[in-house]
Amino acid sequence: MSLWYVEGPGLLPHHSEWFDSSHEEGDVRVWFHASKYQSAVIYSPDTDTFMIGLGLHSDRCPANLYVRVDTLQQPERQYIDLTQLRALLLGDTALAPIDRLSVGSTMTALFATTGCDFVSGFAGIGKKTFFNTLRSHSSFITGSTVVGKLAGSAPEDFLSFVRLVCCAYYTAHRSVFTDTPGNVFAALANPDASIEKQHEAFLTGTRNSIWPRIAKEEDAVPSWAALHLHWKRAQWILSVWRKAFEAKSLPPEPTDHGWQITNDGRLEVVWDSPDSITAIEELIKSLTRGCQCRTGCTTRRCMCLKAGNMCSSTCRCTGCRNVRDGDSNAPTQAAVSHPESSTSGDETSDSSDRQTSSESSDREEDDPASFFPLSTAKSKSGNIIPTLFSE
């Protein structure tokens, strides 16, 4: 992108190499331009613009920097002093376990990984919930004593994101859990297993705990593979944002970050691993078709029992014992008509754990002022400054 400017009336425009950059997205390019000045006011209806600047190195940003944040939902014109906001975040005791130099970049990573341009969000869990979750469990999620940091991009940093997601579902379904996320993790973790396997057990335990409360597929906790692909897509956009001050930069290869190129040349999202997709298909098959057992559904040869499900009205089993007393959805009497038969019907379907991807394109669009669940206070200069301590 090149910038042309006019010095005065009646003069021809001049080309300014000072502003040349290879950034294609305006929300990144505006920060490259702003870095050339000591004072700047930035306005963009795109929330990403605000969050990109929060994570950039403050010594490269203008000394006096304000972001205008009025949106369609909040038409009143307001300005956030980004320097003041950074100071407030650093002074928030709930975020004290986070390294002081990475508090801003942690906020940007939190925003990107929970839904932004190019990255889907989590159905039923908005950004305010994730922000409150981070404040409540910051030491467990991304503190100095745990493996992986939310603001990082190394392979082990994915583990911090897993902890964030599990804690967010804990927050959204708190009545299901009887202990804190840290204690739940410790109870599920096999001390002889690798740190990755310990986190996978934590994710699986969280998913299984809230499964009975799930009414829609997209509300379920993502599988390990789906969550990792999601995190890689977030790392792709974060890598672009981190280079906002560089004039020439190329984005990383999308096919290494959770996308694939189709035969007709289109770029599409890889939502989950083939194994997880097969498991989901088998689960749907067992729930919609049901079993045809003739031995009472008491062994794991029964596809419903093997999948951890109770038999339902879709089953055609005989003498079923895999039902709850008084269950109106139990197999009908018409299906219990051959008690003398000892042969089994369709009892060999391979089912798997309840794994599903909650990568949903439905995401909550929070404006910058409401991303932080804070009240606002006017400074002496009349600027609106978010206040972190008034819940």
Disulfide bonds with the S-S distance in Angstrom:
none
